[in-house]
Amino acid sequence: MVGIRATNHREPENKMGLTRAEQKLQAEVEAIALLIDVDFWAVEENYKPKYRKAKLELMKDKLVRSEVIYRYTLIDEFLTDVICDYYFRRPKKSLGYRDLWRTKHFRVFVHYLMDETFLLKKLSVVEAIKKVPVDVSKGIKRINDVRNAIAHSLLPENRRRYMAERKVTYQGVALFSRAGIVKFREDYDIVHKYFWRKVFGSR
């Protein structure tokens, strides 16, 4: 089968006391990692020496892209929540919108407005509702820029803004590196802390 290779990777001992459900989920995660070629723990067993470096680079690329896109979607969700809270009333102490989803007004608003509104436009709406700290706003814009680059280009280093250095950078550091992800997460953590308080802090 495509993407699946024989491996001598041993099942980890259950030292952490995982439940049966957790063990099953862990096995599924490992199976998915094998399918999508991010089995970095078994690179010696699964790949010939001449392919290992290229495979590891590809794994790193996939991990970094998934992290950036995942955090971007969380920010998009926070912005959506703020806008929804402005136009709709959530029950106090509620972390979700289960009751609102039962109403046509809310479904139409989310499906035909929020789902079709890009992130920076949502940010501008949120800033119109209440001033957003400069560091939060700038962090969102940097995350949006780099997300667009890696989500829409197989080789983002060839995009005009990165062409001179021939690599995607974040705050002056190569994004596809540990240091780059640290820089990226610094911005994300500032954004997350602010919006978590704003969306859920008083509930």
C-alpha positions in Angstrom: 0.0 0.0 0.0 1.2 3.5 -0.8 2.8 5.2 2.2 2.9 2.1 4.4 6.2 0.3 5.1 7.3 -2.6 7.2 8.7 -1.4 10.5 10.4 -3.0 13.5 9.2 -0.2 15.7 8.2 -1.8 19.0 5.0 -1.0 20.8 5.9 1.3 23.7 5.5 -0.1 27.2 2.4 1.2 28.9 4.4 3.0 31.6 1.9 5.9 31.9 -1.1 3.8 32.6 -3.0 4.5 29.4 -6.5 3.4 29.3 -7.7 0.9 26.6 -9.2 3.8 24.7 -6.1 5.8 24.9 -3.9 2.9 23.7 -6.2 2.4 20.8 -6.0 6.1 19.9 -2.3 6.1 20.3 -2.0 3.2 17.8 -4.3 5.1 15.4 -2.1 8.2 15.6 1.0 6.1 14.8 -0.8 4.4 11.9 -1.8 7.8 10.5 1.8 9.0 11.0 3.0 6.1 8.9 0.4 6.8 6.2 1.4 10.4 5.8 5.2 9.7 6.0 6.1 11.4 9.3 7.4 8.3 11.0 10.6 10.0 12.0 11.2 7.7 15.0 11.7 4.8 12.5 13.7 6.5 9.8 16.6 4.1 10.0 14.4 1.0 9.6 12.0 2.4 7.0 14.2 4.3 4.6 17.3 3.6 2.6 20.3 5.8 3.6 20.2 7.8 0.4 16.6 8.9 1.1 16.8 9.6 4.8 17.8 13.2 4.7 15.2 14.2 2.1 12.5 12.3 4.0 13.4 14.0 7.3 13.3 17.4 5.6 9.8 16.5 4.2 8.7 15.4 7.6 9.8 18.6 9.1 8.0 20.6 6.4 4.8 18.7 7.1 5.0 19.2 10.9 5.7 23.0 10.6 3.0 23.5 8.0 0.4 21.6 10.2 1.4 23.6 13.3 1.0 27.0 11.5 -2.3 26.2 9.8 -3.7 24.6 13.0 -2.8 27.7 15.1 -4.2 30.0 12.4 -7.5 28.2 12.5 -7.7 28.6 16.2 -7.2 32.3 15.9 -9.9 32.4 13.2 -12.2 30.6 15.6 -11.4 33.1 18.4 -12.2 36.1 16.1 -15.5 34.4 15.1 -16.4 33.8 18.7 -15.9 37.5 19.5 -18.1 38.6 16.6 -20.8 36.0 17.4 -20.8 37.2 21.0 -21.3 40.7 19.8 -24.4 39.8 17.8 -25.8 36.9 19.8 -26.1 36.2 23.5 -24.5 33.1 24.9 -25.8 31.7 28.2 -23.5 32.6 31.1 -20.8 30.0 32.0 -21.3 28.4 28.6 -18.1 27.5 26.6 -20.0 26.7 23.5 -22.8 27.6 21.2 -24.9 24.5 21.4 -28.2 26.3 22.1 -27.5 29.0 19.5 -26.8 26.4 16.8 -30.4 25.3 17.1 -31.6 28.7 15.8 -31.8 29.5 12.1 -30.5 33.1 12.7 -27.2 31.8 14.2 -26.7 29.1 11.5 -27.3 31.6 8.7 -24.9 34.1 10.3 -22.1 31.6 10.7 -22.5 29.6 7.5 -23.1 32.6 5.1 -21.1 35.3 6.8 -18.4 34.0 9.2 -17.5 30.9 7.1 -17.0 33.2 4.0 -15.1 36.0 5.8 -11.3 35.9 5.7 -9.3 36.3 8.8 -8.0 39.8 8.5 -11.5 41.1 7.8 -12.7 39.3 10.9 -9.8 41.1 12.8 -11.0 44.5 11.5 -14.5 43.7 12.7 -13.2 42.7 16.1 -11.1 45.9 16.3 -14.3 47.9 15.5 -16.1 46.2 18.4 -13.3 46.9 20.8 -9.7 48.0 20.5 -7.2 45.1 20.2 -3.7 45.5 21.7 -1.1 46.3 19.2 1.1 43.3 19.9 -1.9 41.0 19.5 -3.0 42.6 16.2 0.5 42.5 14.8 1.0 38.9 15.8 -2.2 37.9 14.0 -1.1 39.7 10.9 2.3 38.0 10.9 0.7 34.6 11.5 -1.8 35.3 8.7 1.0 36.3 6.3 3.1 33.1 6.9 0.1 30.9 6.8 -0.9 32.2 3.4 2.6 31.6 2.1 2.8 28.0 3.2 -0.8 27.1 2.6 -0.8 28.4 -1.0 2.7 27.5 -2.2 4.5 24.1 -2.3 7.8 26.1 -2.4 7.0 29.2 -0.4 10.7 30.2 -0.4 10.2 31.2 -4.0 7.5 33.8 -3.2 8.6 37.3 -3.8 8.9 38.3 -0.1 11.2 35.4 0.7 13.1 35.1 -2.7 16.1 37.2 -1.5 16.9 34.8 1.4 15.6 31.7 -0.3 13.9 30.6 2.8 10.7 31.4 4.7 11.4 33.5 7.8 9.4 34.5 10.8 10.6 37.5 12.8 14.0 37.1 11.1 14.4 33.4 11.9 13.9 30.5 9.5 10.4 29.2 10.0 11.2 25.6 9.2 13.4 25.2 12.3 13.0 24.8 16.0 13.9 28.5 16.5 11.4 29.5 13.9 8.6 27.6 15.6 9.6 29.1 19.0 9.2 32.6 17.4 5.9 31.6 15.9 4.6 30.3 19.1 5.6 33.4 21.0 3.2 35.4 18.8 0.5 32.7 19.0 0.7 32.5 22.8 0.2 36.3 23.1 -2.8 36.1 20.8 -4.2 33.0 22.6 -3.8 34.5 26.1 -5.7 37.7 25.1 -8.6 36.1 23.3 -9.0 33.2 25.7 -9.6 35.8 28.4 -11.9 37.8 26.1 -14.0 34.9 24.9 -14.0 32.7 28.0 -12.4 34.7 30.9 -15.6 36.0 32.4 -17.6 32.8 32.0 
